[in-house]
């Protein structure tokens, strides 16, 4: 596979940065992964596209990437995004207070406060109910 074919297989135009190649490969791999298709014809077609993308990515990585000047390293639109998981770290404002302290619990202080007040109240009500039930079974007055 030539460099031109590798760029074409990923939907890129040369020269591309390492980040652009990586994004294009991931997009193409997600779009054409054969496990996403049930029809045998579709599966075979996308299997070939998936293998082409894999080979193109390996070829471009083996060649290295040119150092582009800042003006030509502008973001490239790679088309519609495919739904998937994001493993990016959470934004600081979305992290709970205990996580900020390094305790590893993803709860916010409000959640802990609600449980700290609500749980003892619920346990007290349950204890009163059980005591009343036992007293009524013994024939006493609650």
Steps between C-alpha positions, in 0.01 A plus 500: 500500500645835396482810715237653268284188531542503877386862525208429266394192703467720807331784312792741546714713272877508550668630703309428820608524861518200729185618680303531175606152390410355839153663498434393141604142578277479807206647310546260209550202734179580689302553181615183330549254786350171376338418836255787444338325202287185489459448125782283362548720192526815712724323746745390228506849341563672832756237598701601191461873579602437861812311390586776249473762774717289731766450233491868401542610861794262547661626177465867595630438851803317364585797274485758777326834472626830360544801723238737365507874555237631740279656231454171314433301817144634525230255614360285222133406480492121498128469434225393736611344821407147592342449838736343748639522847707787616787418730595862541534624858201678647483874508613639838155642582341156452727330752360443849660643814621160620668431166680831532634378835625183334255266674386357168128522579305668218234642734441864564477646851126556455444128441689407815309760702165364379602146593640612836167658594261267321646163598483548880146635468395198295667261744325671792162465328573134425595434864178666619295290255665173610454589869132582440451178304659289775295674769177442307586132454553468877163662556634822642418853399759675286 
